Amino acid sequence: MKIGYLQFNPVFGEPNTNREQIQNKLENVRADIIVLPELPVSGYFFSTKEEAAMLSEPIPGPTTNMLHNISKRTGTYFVTGLLESSGASLYNSAVLVGPEGPVTTYRKVHLFYEEKKFFKPGQGFISVDIRGVKIGILICFDHLFPEAARTLALMGAQIICHPSNLVLPEIAQLTTRVRALENRVFWIMANRYGSETKNGKTLSYTGESQIIASNGKIIHRSKPEGDEIYITEINPNDALNKNITEFNNVFEDRRTDIYRM
């Protein structure tokens, strides 16, 4: 299976410009799964909920339609962050889009920083079958909660797709390796780079998107800045082997009878 990501620098508040960037970069890329960053069309650092609402879109909508058209030509599935509007509610979402259109949507469960002012949190995790492989989705800050990745792994996920807008250097690059190792899953973390300034405050994004193997080793990591499309080939069945030694299995050795959740 060919998996990969797009790292780039979206322009805040210019969805048409960002969609054009994405289309130009991905329209001839062929893979099984490509992951994009968190909120790559709208930008991230909103001043007000009204501003966020103006930059939101439904599913299906302009972004999923664009990716659907690319997918029909190339056969590539995309996982992209999206500022989703649903009725009067806004969600920090990630949508899986393939040749058949939008397949499933995950709404971020663990909201970070001022996201709590704008978005409703999601209420569950999703694992979906793509070409015989189970795919799970998390968004950015979800990485800091081991229960999130473990839940997806227990649901059968072999690959976790992780759109991100990381602002805390080095942390997610470390935790996602641990999550991949402790669950024996592959991990695709697509982060953005650049910065956004609002009302005298600046958020700087850390780049360093990466793909992690199911043994926790780094397959590839991007630089802190710069656009990159990276694609590699993996055997997703490696994620079905949960053994550490001939006597130890990361799932079978769990002591759910004594854990406190």
Number of C-alpha atoms within 10 A of each C-alpha: 13 15 24 24 29 24 29 25 20 25 19 20 18 13 19 14 15 21 19 13 17 20 16 11 15 19 16 13 17 19 20 20 24 25 27 29 31 27 25 28 28 26 22 21 20 21 14 11 14 11 13 22 19 11 20 21 20 15 17 14 12 14 23 23 15 17 27 24 18 23 25 14 14 18 18 24 27 29 28 30 32 30 26 26 20 12 7 6 11 21 23 26 25 29 22 26 27 25 18 12 18 20 16 16 20 23 27 25 20 22 21 12 8 12 17 11 13 20 22 17 17 15 10 11 18 17 22 17 13 14 9 8 16 20 24 25 31 26 28 23 19 20 23 15 12 15 13 18 25 19 17 23 26 12 16 19 28 29 27 26 30 32 32 30 26 25 18 12 14 12 12 24 22 12 15 25 22 19 28 27 22 20 26 27 32 30 27 27 32 33 30 31 24 16 17 17 13 10 6 5 8 11 16 16 21 23 30 24 31 25 31 25 23 29 20 21 14 14 14 16 15 19 14 17 17 14 16 14 17 17 19 13 11 14 12 20 12 15 22 15 14 19 14 13 8 6 7 12 13 15 15 9 10 11 8 8 6 7 7 5 5
